[in-house]
Amino acid sequence: MLVTEKKQEVVKDFGRHEKDTGSPEVQIVLITKRIEALNEHFGKFKKDTNSRRGFLKLIGQRRKLLKYLQAEDPVKYQEVIKKLNLRK
């Protein structure tokens, strides 16, 4: 999990207001950070199948949030995609 300071930094960069943790943009960024950390973990522990299930659930959750954001606010969707370097 992210340290609260890093989480506050993410909220400051992507949030709509100071204490915004519920907007799709912030949720996508936080999930992406967790996915990156788990990806490093799987580099070391290849046989950790229990954590892999949670990893796949996080990817699905992020995909749903990205789809929602694309439908609601395409401009914000493009910003988030560029900043996180998700799509090629």
Secondary structure, DSSP 8 states (H G I E B T S, - for coil): ---HHHHHHHHHHH-SSTT--SSHHHHHHHHHHHHHHHHHHHHH-TT-HHHHHHHHHHHHHHHHHHHHHHHH-HHHHHHHHHHHT---
